[in-house]
Amino acid sequence: MLITQYTVCKASFTSKGGVRMENRLRELRERESLTQEDLAARVGVSRQTIISLERGRYNPSLMLAYKLAGVFGLRIEDVFLLEDGKGDE
């Protein structure tokens, strides 16, 4: 599946180095008509973990990011978007 345009949700995680990671989990989950509980069960985490990810309070492990992307048939970089704060304008 090739994505040419997408909407980034407001959930983001900022690391100490100023790198911010945003995600599209809620958008993708809702598009597939999945509940937070459904998605959590598919990737083997708690519903609270999904909530924290969607709100930008938690940065997933690489393994979890792969699992989440796989649920939607996408690449990690199509679900989780990095911004270094330098402005690539």
PAPARO-666654 format. One line per 2 residues: number of its first residue (from 1); their letters; for each residue x, y, z of C-alpha. Coordinates in Angstrom, 1 decimal, decimal comma, m for minus. Layout:
! PAPARO-666654
NUM = A = X:Y:Z  ...
This chain:
! PAPARO-666654
1 = ML = 0,0:0,0:0,0  1,5:3,3:m1,1
3 = IT = 0,6:6,3:1,0  1,0:9,7:m0,8
5 = QY = m0,8:11,9:1,7  m1,7:11,4:5,3
7 = TV = m2,8:13,3:8,4  m0,6:13,3:11,5
9 = CK = m2,4:13,1:14,8  m1,4:15,5:17,5
11 = AS = 0,3:12,8:19,6  4,0:13,3:19,8
13 = FT = 6,9:12,2:21,9  9,9:14,5:22,4
15 = SK = 13,2:13,0:23,4  15,9:14,8:25,4
17 = GG = 17,8:15,5:22,2  14,8:17,5:20,8
19 = VR = 13,8:14,8:18,4  10,0:14,5:18,2
21 = ME = 8,2:11,5:17,1  4,6:11,7:16,0
23 = NR = 2,3:8,8:15,2  m0,8:8,0:13,2
25 = LR = m2,0:5,2:15,4  m5,4:6,6:16,2
27 = EL = m6,1:7,5:12,6  m5,1:4,1:11,3
29 = RE = m6,9:2,2:14,1  m10,1:4,1:13,5
31 = RE = m9,8:3,6:9,7  m9,7:m0,2:10,3
33 = SL = m12,6:0,0:12,8  m10,4:m1,4:15,6
35 = TQ = m10,9:m0,5:19,2  m7,9:0,2:21,4
37 = ED = m8,5:m3,1:23,0  m8,5:m4,9:19,6
39 = LA = m5,2:m3,3:18,6  m3,6:m4,1:22,0
41 = AR = m4,6:m7,7:21,7  m3,2:m8,0:18,2
43 = VG = 0,2:m6,7:19,3  0,3:m8,2:22,8
45 = VS = 0,2:m5,1:24,9  m2,3:m3,6:27,3
47 = RQ = m5,0:m1,2:26,2  m3,3:1,4:28,4
49 = TI = m0,2:1,1:26,3  m2,2:1,9:23,2
51 = IS = m3,8:4,9:24,9  m0,3:6,2:25,9
53 = LE = 1,0:5,7:22,4  m1,9:7,6:20,9
55 = RG = m1,5:10,4:23,3  2,2:10,7:22,7
57 = RY = 3,2:9,8:26,2  5,1:6,6:25,3
59 = NP = 7,7:5,9:22,8  7,4:2,3:21,5
61 = SL = 10,2:m0,2:21,4  11,4:m1,2:17,9
63 = ML = 9,7:m4,6:18,2  6,4:m3,0:19,2
65 = AY = 6,7:m0,4:16,3  7,2:m3,3:13,9
67 = KL = 4,2:m5,1:15,2  2,0:m2,1:15,1
69 = AG = 3,0:m1,2:11,5  2,4:m4,8:10,5
71 = VF = m1,2:m4,7:11,8  m1,9:m2,0:9,2
73 = GL = 0,3:m3,5:6,5  2,6:m0,4:6,6
75 = RI = 6,2:0,4:7,2  7,3:1,8:10,6
77 = ED = 8,0:5,2:9,0  4,5:5,3:7,7
79 = VF = 3,1:5,0:11,2  5,8:6,8:13,3
81 = LL = 7,2:10,1:12,0  10,4:11,6:13,3
83 = ED = 11,0:15,3:13,4  14,4:16,6:14,5
85 = GK = 13,1:20,2:15,2  15,6:21,7:12,7
87 = GD = 12,9:22,6:10,2  13,5:20,9:6,8
89 = E = 12,0:23,9:5,0
